[in-house]
Amino acid sequence: MTDYFGPWKMLQDQAMHMHRTAVDAAFKAMGSGAQFDNAAKAAKDLADMQVQAWERWMAMWGVDKK
């Protein structure tokens, strides 16, 4: 049977990793300060929610998280 989801899942895993890395880098670059803390937390929460959405979508199609 042809594995159509394998390469697609690898691409999505890389995209999620790049997104998390970008958010983490932005969080570290902002440093500390009250004006940046809320923005950094919101960006991190958004990234986490996007990852959850992709994981749930993949689970709906039976693609296991590795």
Secondary structure as a PSIPRED ss2 file (coil, helix, strand):
# PSIPRED VFORMAT (PSIPRED V4.0)

   1 M C   1.000  0.000  0.000
   2 T C   1.000  0.000  0.000
   3 D C   1.000  0.000  0.000
   4 Y C   1.000  0.000  0.000
   5 F H   0.000  1.000  0.000
   6 G H   0.000  1.000  0.000
   7 P H   0.000  1.000  0.000
   8 W H   0.000  1.000  0.000
   9 K H   0.000  1.000  0.000
  10 M H   0.000  1.000  0.000
  11 L H   0.000  1.000  0.000
  12 Q H   0.000  1.000  0.000
  13 D H   0.000  1.000  0.000
  14 Q H   0.000  1.000  0.000
  15 A H   0.000  1.000  0.000
  16 M H   0.000  1.000  0.000
  17 H H   0.000  1.000  0.000
  18 M H   0.000  1.000  0.000
  19 H H   0.000  1.000  0.000
  20 R H   0.000  1.000  0.000
  21 T H   0.000  1.000  0.000
  22 A H   0.000  1.000  0.000
  23 V H   0.000  1.000  0.000
  24 D H   0.000  1.000  0.000
  25 A H   0.000  1.000  0.000
  26 A H   0.000  1.000  0.000
  27 F H   0.000  1.000  0.000
  28 K H   0.000  1.000  0.000
  29 A H   0.000  1.000  0.000
  30 M H   0.000  1.000  0.000
  31 G C   1.000  0.000  0.000
  32 S C   1.000  0.000  0.000
  33 G C   1.000  0.000  0.000
  34 A H   0.000  1.000  0.000
  35 Q H   0.000  1.000  0.000
  36 F H   0.000  1.000  0.000
  37 D H   0.000  1.000  0.000
  38 N H   0.000  1.000  0.000
  39 A H   0.000  1.000  0.000
  40 A H   0.000  1.000  0.000
  41 K H   0.000  1.000  0.000
  42 A H   0.000  1.000  0.000
  43 A H   0.000  1.000  0.000
  44 K H   0.000  1.000  0.000
  45 D H   0.000  1.000  0.000
  46 L H   0.000  1.000  0.000
  47 A H   0.000  1.000  0.000
  48 D H   0.000  1.000  0.000
  49 M H   0.000  1.000  0.000
  50 Q H   0.000  1.000  0.000
  51 V H   0.000  1.000  0.000
  52 Q H   0.000  1.000  0.000
  53 A H   0.000  1.000  0.000
  54 W H   0.000  1.000  0.000
  55 E H   0.000  1.000  0.000
  56 R H   0.000  1.000  0.000
  57 W H   0.000  1.000  0.000
  58 M H   0.000  1.000  0.000
  59 A H   0.000  1.000  0.000
  60 M H   0.000  1.000  0.000
  61 W C   1.000  0.000  0.000
  62 G C   1.000  0.000  0.000
  63 V C   1.000  0.000  0.000
  64 D C   1.000  0.000  0.000
  65 K C   1.000  0.000  0.000
  66 K C   1.000  0.000  0.000
